[in-house]
Amino acid sequence: MAADPSASPLPGAVLFACNFNRVRSPMAEALMKRALGDRVYVDSCGLKRDEADGVDPFVEAVMAELSVDLADHKPKTFDDLEDASFDLVVSLTPESQHRAVEMTRGRAAEIEYWPTFDPTLVEGSREARLAAYREVRDALAAHIARRFAR
């Protein structure tokens, strides 16, 4: 029988990882900070550096709807992390899951995989694209609320 994650103590440090650290992982980082404040150290990273600087503009827009400002977010990779001693690494893509396993090898860190749709794949009107980003945002917020319920 699996342990109830909400019954366990909060991790001290959580890393959210995806492919470019421009969409899903910065959203998750900001949502976790919004939910738990400074009770948990939270960071995010990606596998690769994208030529674009900052978060995706659609991410900025849907997070602004929650009064979360991500304008100062600077995407970073696993190699850019100042410290790799996280208690929990949450991978949002299969590719980042593999890198998380490598990073935590030999460490007492948990790894969780939360498969998360890539909203950048949605085409169509601005509103259709924003709707896809909102769905990802809301799904991440719900997952965070369930996983770290107190």
Sequence and secondary structure as in RCSB ss.txt:
>XXXX:A:sequence
MAADPSASPLPGAVLFACNFNRVRSPMAEALMKRALGDRVYVDSCGLKRDEADGVDPFVEAVMAELSVDLADHKP
KTFDDLEDASFDLVVSLTPESQHRAVEMTRGRAAEIEYWPTFDPTLVEGSREARLAAYREVRDALAAHIARRFAR
>XXXX:A:secstr
    GGGS   SEEEEEESSSSSHHHHHHHHHHHHHGGGSEEEEEESS  SS SS HHHHHHHHTTT   TT   
 BGGG S    SEEEESSHHHHHHHHHHHTTS  EEEE     GGG  S HHHHHHHHHHHHHHHHHHHHHHT  
